[in-house]
Amino acid sequence: MAHYLLQVSYAASAVKAMVANPQNREDAVRKVVESMGGKLHAFYFALGEFDVVIIAEFPDNVSAAAVALATSATGSLSKFETTVLMTPAEGVEAMRKAKTGAYSPPA
């Protein structure tokens, strides 16, 4: 399974609800990740551009996209960004494979 970085910002209405009723959202996130065949590795509230940072594994890109769509469709998020992660070994393999690429830059 591939690893993904999920970065989420809450909509104002969701922030208002969490301030009125403080709650740990990790279990809710774990439930939706697992419902798509994934595994939650890390969940952090964050400061800055994103309110939450998640590391999760999914069987494929479709499953990762389904989580983004399912959670975004609720209207409780203002931003959802997904980044596919590679292990160091995969990064090195990509570097080696890049040597064989036959790309011609614009002239």
CORHU-V768122 format. One record per helix or strand of 3 or more residues. SS is the DSSP state (a for helix, b for strand). FROM is the first residue (numbers start at 0). TO is the last residue. Records with the same first field share a line. If there is no record, write none. Layout:
BEGIN
SS: FROM-TO  FROM-TO
END
This chain:
BEGIN
b: 1-9  38-44  51-57  76-84
a: 11-19  25-34  60-71  87-97
END
